[in-house]
Amino acid sequence: MSNLILPLVDWSNGIIMIGVFAAVVALLILVLLSLMNSGKKS
């Protein structure tokens, strides 16, 4: 049973890390786009 449970825990941790990384990348892209837009407007 433990052999089946451990991979699930590892997968959940991996998915959480990927989700956090994706969120950080998305925020950086939004910041870059906002800076580019403000630069073009001004």
N, C-alpha and C positions, 0 to 999 in steps of 0.2 A: 504493500500500500504506500509506503513512504517513497518508493521509487516513482510512483505515479504522481504523488503530491509535489515533490521537489521541483520537477520541470515546470509545473503550473505556477509555482511561486516565482521561479526565475523568469518565466515568460511575463508574468504580471509586472515584475520589477523592470524588465526590459521595455515593456509597453509604456510604463510611466515615464521612464527616462527619455524615450523617444518622443513622448508627448510634450514633456518639458522642453526638450531641445527644439522641437518644431515650433513651440510657442515663442521661444526666445528668438529664433530665426525670423518668425513672422513679425515680431515687434521691431526687430532691426530693419527689416524691409520697409515697414510702415514709416519708421522714423526717417529712413533715407528718402522715401518718396515725398514725405512732408517737407523735408529740407530742400529737395529739388524743386518742388512746387513753389515754396516760399521764395526761393532764389529766382525763379523765372518771373514770378509776379512782381517782386521788388527789383 
